[in-house]
Amino acid sequence: MEPDLISKKDLLLATGISYGQLYRWKRKGLIPEDWFVRKSAFTGQETFFPRDKMLARVERILSMKDEDVSLDDIAEAVSPAPLPDTFSREDVIARGAVSAAALDLFAERHPGTSELRFAEVLAASVADTLLRSGDAGRDEALAAIATLEEGWTTCEKTSCDVVLLRKMGVAMVLLVSSASELLAESGVRVVARITLPTQIEQLKTRLMA
Amino acid sequence: MSQMNDTTRPNTKIAGAGDVTGGMYGDVTIAGAGTVRGDLDANALKVAGTADMQGTVVAKRVVVNGTATFNGDVQTSEFTISGTSDVRGGLGVGVLKVSGACTISGSVNAQRIEIRGTTKIAGDVQAESFEAQGVFSVGGLLNAGTVTIKLYGGCDAHDIGGETIDVRLGSAWAFLPFFGDRNLTADAIEGDTVYLENTRAKVVRGANVTIGPDCQIDLVEYTGTLSGSAGVVASRKVAAGA
């Protein structure tokens, strides 16, 4: 068996949750459909999960439940769906969601925007992540924002990654579906790959706190 | 999307044979043979004759006493079928009641499902409560908080999961016709509390599992208690967990 997968039975043993809970969470959208991996076994088909993501998710749900957060609110917090609210620049900075520098970069493309939609905060936060890690320069971060703005409708429907490639100092930003493998010619380096659902989840945690 | 309120939505009725274009309506009644071209957004849709819905349907209430074909997705808080319905898309519904016959090509997302007639769903089913006293077939996963099945015919689901799963033979004296063998077939059945009669499954997993009469289960895994009555056929029983 692949080491990065955990069977449903082992998951239940490791976390102490029950079948009923797992099915309820699935119904409420707390666990993404594509984490349920079906594989053949002697009893027919067995379900597996991506181990690290799933264990982290269960732990998060259980800790939120301890704080008496309703399942619907947990679902909103963990789902990749955008939040309906808009956010002021000051609010975003105060919550530590996105740095002022990244928001300035965003403002350069959109001067005079005072209230940001969730998708816009997300674009700025991706730029922020790229800048902080030192993976991207200013122009590359701007390119990432532009790419996300154009491709946002696609990202809303499927799980996407933002990829930064570089060859001989020339950078390029791609949006690819999270499941895809990238094969590039030699000399092309994948500098950064940011999984949007994860980025969204982290961003939501900050914004909703 | 719409700024129209209920008073500005016109009602419409097809009594003979006729067409209406889609759009926003109050109550739509199809008593003869009617075709709705395009997507329909209505307060209520009532079908007493034959209806061919060519687009998607969004309505507070859908009642089918005749025959209706839905070529797109259907979204409604109440879907009552005592006639025949064929939904070729998916169904999002508050309460689904089937006492006639119903086939759904996509998946069903519901609060409550009550089946008295015949229902065939090709995709997955999600509901807080699933209650069947008729014949049903679910091509994918039947996932419900409470699954209550009274067997009056052959029922099957690829897999069943939920909190409480209760499958019993329907009472013999009920005023309901029998449809062949009365049993349930599934690959895997998983729940917290599971009670089964007349069930064939490859594997049953749960906390507290009771295998009643006339079951054929290849493997039972339980973490709490396992009880069974005479006629239990389980090739392997495993107490899973510590």
Interface residues (C-beta under 8 A of the other chain):
Chain A: K9 L12 L13 S18 Y19 G20 L22 Y23 R24 K26 R27 T43 G44 Q45
Chain B: Q126 A127 E128 N143 A144 G145 G161 G162 E163 T164 D187 A188 E190 G191 D192 T193 K202 V203 R205 G206 A207 D218 L219 E221 A240 G241 A242
